[in-house]
Amino acid sequence: MRGDEQLQSGFVCLTSLEDVVPADHPLRAIRIMVDRALGQMSPTLQALYASRGRPSIAPEYLLRAQLVQILYAIPSERRLCEELAYNLLLRWFVGLPLGEPVFHPTSFTKNRTRLLTSAVAEAFFAAIRAQADSHKLLSREHFSLDGTLLEAAASLKSLRPLQDSKDPGQGPPTPSGGRNPDVDFHGQRRSNATHRSTTDPEARLARKGAGKEARLCYAGHSLSENRHGLIVACELTAASGTAEREAGLRLLAGARARRR
């Protein structure tokens, strides 16, 4: 017998976010570790806020939201807030109750200089690493270093010759009627010694492997222990031919210092 489609939705639904998330979902184990780390960071987070004034959005919400954005590769904070509005799994991980509205995307912008900084990220990473160390999951003998190039948010068209460069370089871009100016780089030699990006001056031209095109990048380095493959240290540097070796020595020295 064919069942009838219920076109009228129910008025009252008695449920909670705990009921809709499966018990064996991987985010449950991650949430336990994250909550323990944020509990240890509570004094650090408390020092970032004034003792008087209007209560702000809980920093734990913003930090969990940033983490879930990385885990699910959500491209923007505006898209993240849209996902939190209808994705019950992500809302549960962040900790937002069903009856509480999702915060505005500009909340990340306003808290970026205070909360979403490298110091807070390093403290969070250290708290997670301490949990792995307390369970004796970190090897202290053998390590592996891995490096990658992180493309900067700058176009090759933003490259301009340095003032003290002998290379005349390319003149100002010619207007083309669109948002992107027309720049002809054919026959022009560009290098980190002669050119800098006006959009991101700290980015450097780099490439991974022969035959690959050079792009404006940064160099990311991660040090992993070989027993379980857990990352114990990471660093972001300018891209150069010796950046990976130099960063590896620094990260290894820091790991040995923590061991002592």
N, C-alpha and C positions, 0 to 999 in steps of 0.2 A: 504494500500500500504506500503510495507516494505521500510524503509529509508536506504540510503547507509551510510556505515561506512566511516568517514572522516579519511583517513590514513595520510594525510599531515597536519601537525600542522600549525597554523597561525603564521605569521611573527611578527605581532604587536598585543599586547593585552593591551588595555587601562583599567586598573583597579588599585585598591589600596588595602592595607591590611584592611582598614576600611570597604571595601565593602564585604570582604569574611568572616568577623566575624559577627555572628548574633547579632542583637541589644539586645536580651534578654539573651545573654550568661553570666554565672556567673562571668567569668573573667573580664568583663567590670566593674562591681562594685568593684572588687578587685583592678583593675588597677587604678581607681580613688583614692582609699584610699592610694595605694602605691605611686602614683605620688605626692600626697599631703604630705605624710611623707618624701619622698626624697627631696622635696622642702624645708622642714624645716631643713633637715640635710645638706643642701648644704654648710653652713659655716664649719661644722665639716669635710665633705669630702674634701673641699678645703684645709684645714690645713694639710691633709695627703700627699699632692703633692708639689713638688718644683715649684717655680715660673718660672724657666727657664728649657730648655731642650725640647726634642721631645714630642709632645702630646701623651698621653696614651689612652687606651680604656676608654671610659666614665665609671666611677664607677657605674652609674645608670644601665648600661647594665648588669654588672656583678652581682649586687645585685638582679635585677629582674630575671636574669637567675637562680641564686641560689634559689630564692623563687619558681619559677616554677618547678625546679627540685624536691623540697620538695613536692609541691602540687600534682605532677604527679608521684612521687616515681620513678624517673629516676635513675637507679643504679649507674651511673658514669658520670663524667664530659665529657668524650669522647663521651659517648652515648648522652649526652645532646646537644653537638655541632652537632652531626649527626641529631638529631631531629630538631634543629633550621634551618638546611639546607633545609629541605623539609616540615616541619610542619608550615604552615602559621599562625595558631593560636598562637603557642608558639613564633614565630618570632614577631608577632604583640604585644604580651604582653611584651616581652623584649624591644621592641622599635626599632629593627633593620629594616631599610628600605629594600625594595626588591633589590635595586641595590648595597647594601653594603655587602661584604663577611662576613661570620661568623668567629669570632675570634677562635684562636687555643685553644685546651684544656689546654695547658700549661699556658695560661693566668691566669687561676684560681690558678695554683701553684705559679706563680710569685707574685700574689697579695694577697696570703693567709695571709702572715705575716703582711701586711700593711692594707688591706681593709677588708678581710673576717675574722675579729676578733670578740671576744666576746663583746668588747666595742662598735663596730659599730652595732652589732646585738641587744645589749641592747638599744642603742639609737633609732634604728628602731622600736623595740617593744614598747618603751615608746611613740613614736610619734603615733603609731597606737592606743595605749591605750588612749592617750589624745583625739583622735577623738571620741572614744566611750564615754569618759567622757563628752565631750562637748555636745553630744546629750543626756546626762542624761540616759545612758544605763547601768551604773554600780551601783549595789547595794552596800551600805556601812554598812549593818547590818549583813548579813549572808554570810558565805563563806564555800566552801568545798575544801578539800585537796585530791589530787589524786597522787599516786606514781606508778612508773613502773620501771622495770629493763631494762637497755640498755646494750646489750651484747657488750663487748669489742672486738676489733680486735686482739684477742690473744687466742691461743689454750691452752687446759689443759696440753698439752705436754710441754709447756714452763714453768710450775711450777718447781721451784727448792727450796730445803730447805734453810732456813736462816742460816747464819754462826753461830749464837749463839743458834741454835735450838738443843735440845737434841735428836731429831728424826733423825736417820741417813738418812732417806729418800731414794730416788731413785738415783742411780748413773747416769753417763752420758748416753745419749741414744745410743743404738746400731745401726749402719748403716744397712739399709734394702735394699739398691740399688735404692730407690726412693727418692722423695723430702721430704717425711714425715718420720722421724726416728721412730723406734719401741721402745715404752716405756711401760713397764708392771707396772700398778699401783695397781694390785690386792693385797689385804692384807696390803696396805699402807694407813695410815691415813694422810689426808691433810687438813689443816685449814689455816685461815688467820694469825694465830699466829705463824705458823711454816713454811709457804711456801710463796713465791712471784713469780710472773711471770717475766721472763727475757725479754719478749716482751713488756709488759705494767705493770711496777711495781706498778702503782697506782690502777689497777683493783683489785677487791676483789671477792672471792667466795661467791655467794649468790644464793638464789632460792626463788620463789614465790609459797607458798603452800606446803603442806605435800605430799611426794611421788614424788616430782619433783627433777630432777638432778640439782646439783649446777654447775653454770657456772661463768666464769670471767665476771663481770658486773660492771656497775655504776648505781647509783640510780637517777632517774629523778623525780622531784616533780613539781606540778602545782597547784596554788591556783586559784579557780574560784569563781566568785560571783554567787549567786543562782537565781537572777532575770532572767537573760538571758543566763546564762551558759558561760559567757565570761571569758577567762583566764586573770587575772590581774597581776600575778607574776609567775615566774618559776625559778628553780634552779637545778643544777646538783651537786651531792655530791658523796662521796665514799659510797659504799653499806655496810650497817650494820643493825643490828637489831633495832637500835634507830634512824636511819637516817631520817625516814619519820616524826617522831614526832618532832625531833629537827628542821628540815627544815620547818615544818609547823608553828612552833612558830616564826621563823625568818621571814618567808614570811608574816605572819599575822601582825607582828610588823611593817614591812615595809609598808603594806597597810594602817595601822592606821596612820603612820607618814605622808604618802601622803595625807590622809584625813585632818589632821590638817593643 
